[in-house]
Amino acid sequence: MDETGYQVELILKKKMMGASFEEKEQLREQLVKLYVQQAEYFKLSDQPNYKVAHQYLEKALRLNRRHPIANYRLGYIEYVDENWSKAIHHLNLALDGTDLEAISEVQYTLAHMFLVNCGIGLARESLEEIEFKELQHGQEEEKKIEQYRNTLNVQEEGLFDRLYYRKMQQGKESILSEQAFREYKPAQDEIVLKSAEDGMALLPPDSLPIPLRPNQFYTLLILMTLKQTTYLTLQEHLTELLGQQVSYDNVRQLITRLKRHVPLFKSLVDSGTIFSPDGSRITRFQPSPDWRLTVLCRADQFMKIE
């Protein structure tokens, strides 16, 4: 856990001592949210650590075993690690949801796809076990085994090896195949923020991709998604998406560096001044109407901005 997250964890745990039942429930949910954020932070750092992310998701589920998002993300990690039974368990819990929370429609569809692949994975393991056992059986047993072997053969084996991706554009989400994800080209009025296993990048039309660090990627995502952003709202959303505290000074430095790193920045984001109720001047940012934003990312990646 990053230093700020560790401090928040200690504060929340300390508050739980002597708190009323209702207060403990609220603090417990805050801890769950913190652990899920920390898991995302370790998955998206410059050196992703799925092992640590796994540990924080387990901590979240010890506090709320039915938490849909925590189960969805842990199910995906188990799926990637080919732990089929564990993946099935967590994905089913994610699909069940709770009275108050549920995964998104796209995550719902993806969870079912992952479950299909888990079934294929289990079927493959069963076939390997059968092949091993055949060496220990006589001829009659081999005939019986051969009789049922074809019922275990998976007709759509190509499905197993597919990775799933999401496309977000103008408030709508859809699922992309791996090939479509890899080959996606932006239109002339389209700018693409792409997050893949090999890193994050900005894809301008008719130009080479511009590699981005996670904080740069999410800063552009926020600036081009919200109708209006200030340094303060940008700070709040970055803290949520990155899973660690981002200071006001960090935000100002990020904007300055993005202007140098991304030549298109000023055409993508309009800046101006608004006045607060006390009359002070506040810098505001708005997405340019000249561009459409498309976001491409892995199926399990958290990209929600509210």
N, C-alpha and C positions, 0 to 999 in steps of 0.2 A: 504494500500500500504506500502511495506517496505520502510525504510528511503531513500535508494538510489533511488528507483523508484519515490518517492515523489519529490526528488530533481531534477531528470531528467524531470519530468512533469513540474515543475516550470520553468526550463530553457527553455524548448520547448515553453511554453506559452509566456514567456517573449520575445523570439525571434520572435514570430508571430506579435508582436506589431511593426508596421512600416515596416513589410516585404512586398515584392512585391507579386502579385497574385501567381506566380509560386513558390516562396519560401514558401508561406503559404500552398500551396497544399502539398509540400514535408514535411513540418513540421507537417501538419495534419496527413499524413500517418505514420509518426514516432510516433505520439501520439497514433494512432490506434494500431500500433504494440506494443507499451509499455503497453496499457491497456489489450490487449490480453495476453501478457506475464504475467502481474500481475494476471489476472484471473487464468491462469495455475498455478502460484505460490501458490495461495490460495487453489486451488483444490488439490495440491500435497503436501502441508505442512504436518507436523506430526499430526496436528489437522485440517483436511480439512474443509474449510468453503465455501460451495457452495453459500451461500447468498452473501458473499462479491464478489466471482467470478462472480455471476450474475450481480452485480452492475457495475463491471468493463467492462463486455461485453456490457452492455447497454451504457456505456460511449463511448465505441468504435463505437457502431452502431449509436450513435447520430452524430458522425463525418463522418461515412461512412456506411449508412444504408444497403448497399448491400454487405458488406465485407463477402466473402464466409466462411472463417474459424470462424469469430466471430459469424455469424449466425448459423453455424453448431454446435458450442459448446454451444451456448445459447439454440438452439433447443433441444440439448441432455439434458441439465439441466431441461428444461420445460417438456421434455418427462419423465425423472425420477420422477419429481414432479407431473406427471399425469395431467399437464395442456395441454390437447390435442390440442386445437385450437391454442394456442400460439406456441406449438412445431411445428405444421404443417406450420404455417406462416414462422418461421425461417428456417425450414428445406427446404422448397420450395425456399426461397431466396438463401440458400446455394447451392442448386442444380442448380439454374439459373447461379450463378457465375457472373463474370464481364468480360469485354474485356481483362483485364490483369491478373486476378486471378481466380483460380478454386480449388475446393477441389480435393483430390486424388481419384483414381478409387475405392479404397476400401471404402473410406468415402462416395463416390457416392452410392455404393451398400448399405452400412449401412443406409444411410439417407432414401433410399427407404424402407428398412425393418422397420425402426422406423415409417415411415409414415403409413405403413400397420398396425402396432400395434396401432398407434394413431386412425386409423379408427375403429379398434376393440374396443378401449377404448370408443370412441364416441358412437358406437353401443350399448355397454353395458349400458352406461348412458341413452340412449334412451329407452332401454328395462326396466330399473328401473323406468323411468318416466311413461312409459306405464302402468306398474304394479300399480303405485300409482294412475294414472288417472282412471284405471278400477273401483276403488272403488267409483268413482263419476259418473259412467255412468249406463245407464239402460241395459237391456238384449240385445236389438238390437245393441247397440253400442259395447257391449262386443263381439258379434259375428263378427262384422266387424274388431275389433282389433285383435281377434284371427286369423282371416283370413290372416292378414299380419304379425303376430308375427313371423312365421317361416322364412319369408324372411329376418328378422333381426338377426336370430340366426347365430352365427359364427361357421362354420364347423371346423375350425382349431384353436380352442381356445388355444391350447398349445403354439401356436406361440406368443401369447400375453405375456406370462410369461417368455419368453426367454430373456436372456441378451446376447449381442453380443461382441465378442472379436476378436482381431487381432493377427495373427502370422506373424512375419517377419524373413525371413531366406534367406541369400545370395542375398539380394537385391530384393526379391519378397515378396509380401504381400498376405495373404489369410484370410478368415474369419473362426473362430472356434465357435462351439456351446459351451454352458456353460459346458456341460459334458466333451467334449474333452479338454477344457481349464483346468478344475479341475483335470483331470486324466492324463494330459500330462507327459510323462516320457522321460528324455533325453537319447539318445543313448550313447555308450561308448566314442565316439569322439565328443560329443556335450555338450555344456554348455548353460544353459537356464537362461535368465534374465526375471523374471516374476513379473508383477505389477498387483495386484488384489485389491479388496475392503478392504481386511484385511491387506494390506501392500505389501512391495516389498521384493524380495528375489533372491538369486542366487541358482540355482538348479544344483549341480554337479551330474554326473552319479553315481548310487549306493551309495548315501550318503544323509544325511539329508539336507534340505534347509538351507541356511545361510541368516538370515534376514539382510536387508540393509536399510539404511536411503536413502531418495531421492538423496542427493548429492553423496552418494557412488554408488547408482544404475546408475546414469547418467555418473559418471566418468568411470565406467566399460564399459558402453554402448559405450562411445566415444572411449576409448582406444582399444576396440575390433572391432570397425567399421571402423575407419579411417586407411588408409595404414600406415600413420606416424603421430605421435602427439608429440608436445612439450608442455612444461608448458604453454606457451603463447596461443597456439591454444586450449588447453584444457580449459584454463580460458575463452576464447571467447565463446566456445560452451556451457560450463556450465552456463554462464551468460544467453545465449539464452534459454536453456532448462529449467532452474530453474526459470526464470522470475525475477531474482534479480542479482545485481552485485556480482561477486565472485572475490576476490582479488588474486593476484599472491601467496601471503603467504598462503591463504586458500587452494589453489591447491596443494602446496607442502605438507602441513599438511595432506590433503586428501590422497595423495599417500602413505605417511608414515603410516597412520592408516589403509589403505586398506591392506597393506602388512602384518600387524599384524592380521587384522580381517579375511582375506580370505587366508587360507593356500595354495590354488591353484594359488594365484596371480602371482607368478614368472613363473609358467608354462603357464599361460594364456597370459601374456604380456612380450615381450622381451624388454629390455632397453639397450641403448648404448649411444654413443656420436657422434655428428656431429659438424662441424665447420661452423660458420657464415662467411660472406664475410670479416669481419674485423678480423677474426682469433680466435674469442672467442669460447669457448666450450659450446655446447648446449646439454642438455639431450633430447634424443628422445625415443619414445615408439612405438612399433609395435606389432600387434596381432600375437600370435604364430600360425604357419601354422598347428599345431597339433590338433587344436580345430575348430569346427564349432559353430558359435553363432546363437542362436535362441532367439527371443524376443517375449514374450507373454504379452499382455496388454489389457486394456479396449478399447472399440471401439472409445471413444472420446479422448483418451490420445495422446498428442503431442509427437512424437518420431522421427521426421525427423531430419537427420543430413546431412549437405552438406559441 
